Amino acid sequence: MAGTVLMGITDQNFDNEVLESALLVFACFTAPWCHTCYPACLIAGELAEKYDGKIKFVRVDAERSPEISARYHIRALPTIIIFQDAQPVKTLLGYQEPGALKYLLGSLLAQEGLKNKRRLANGV
């Protein structure tokens, strides 16, 4: 699997692409000099193929997006933040094993599905 190129996010488009997204958002914070970020983003690209249409995957250059980095207290790279309904629901520091990420994303999607079923049952 070659992996998908992640959408690049900046201070200018973060709110629109991440906070206003109807999907869960997997945001990978990186920097060009970060050697451990490359495998993290490669895995994110592979996950993007698997979860296409269910989760939005984006990459944020922490150095070129200082407002976002400060807002979410990015101190280590890579940092992964998963957003749901415009809120960060999980923050992960450093390299993450693919199996653990798949488990986490599957759990969050299942929770999202239950929440949507409740909304439908309540007529919302």
N, C-alpha and C positions, 0 to 999 in steps of 0.2 A: 504494500500500500504506500503510495508516494506521499500522501498528505495533502491537505488543502492549504492554500495561502490564506492566512487570517486577515480579516479586515483591519486596516490600521486606524486607530482611534487617536484623536488629538483633543486638546482642551476645547477646541471649537465645535467638534461634533459629538463629544461624549454624552451630553445630556440627551440629544436626539437619538443617537444610535444605541445607547445603553440604558439610560434611565427610562426612556419612553418606549422601550421594546416590549412587545406583548409576550415574547419568549423569555425563557431563562437566558441569562448572558454569562458566558465564561470569559472573563477578562484576564489575559496573561500580561503582566507588567514585566517589561524587559528593558535592556539597554544594549547598544551595539557591542560594548566591551565585555558583556556578561557571557562567558563561555558556557556556564551551566544553563543559561536560558535557551540555548539552541535546542537541546533535546526536549526541554519542556514545551517549547513551541511546536516542535515536530510532532510530539504526542498530541498536542492540542489540534494540530492540523488533521491527524488521523481520526481523532474523536469527532471533529467537525464533519467528516464524511459519514461517520456512523450515525450521528444525531442530526443530520441535515433536516431542517424544517422543524425541529423540536427545540434546539438550543442554538443560540447565536454565539459564535466564537470570534473574539476580537483580540488584537494585540495593541498594547499601549507602550510606547517608548517613554519610560519614566523620566528621562532627561529632557525630552522635547515636550513633555506635558507636565510642567511643574505644578499647575493648579490642581490637576486630578491627583497627582502623586501626594501633594500636601493634604488634600481633602481626605484621602483614604490612608494616610500615614504610611506610605510605602517607604520602608527602611531597608529591606533586603530584596534581592532579585535572584531568581524570579519569584514573583508573588502572583498567586492566582486568587481572584475574587469572583465569586459567583453571585450574581444579582438576580433577584426575583421581585417583581412588582416595585422596581426602582430602589430596592434596599439590598445592601450586601448581606447575604445569608451565610456565607462561608468564606473564610480567608485561609489560604494555604501558603506556607513559605517554603521556598526551595523546590528541588526536584521531587515530583510525585510519581509513584509507580502507576503505570497505566491501569492495572487491575483495580487499584484503590480509587482512581478517578472514575472509572466506569461504574463501580459500585455506588459511589457518591452521586453521580449524575443520574443513575437509575433510580435511586432513592428519592432524589429531588423531583424527578419527573413523576414518580408514583404519588408523591405528596401533592403535586400540582394537579394531577388527575383526580384525586380525591376531593380537592378543594373545588374543582370545576363541577364535579358531580353534585356536591352540596349546593353550589350556587344554582344549578339547574333545578334541583329538588325544591329549593326555596323560591324559585321563580325570579331569581336575580339575573 
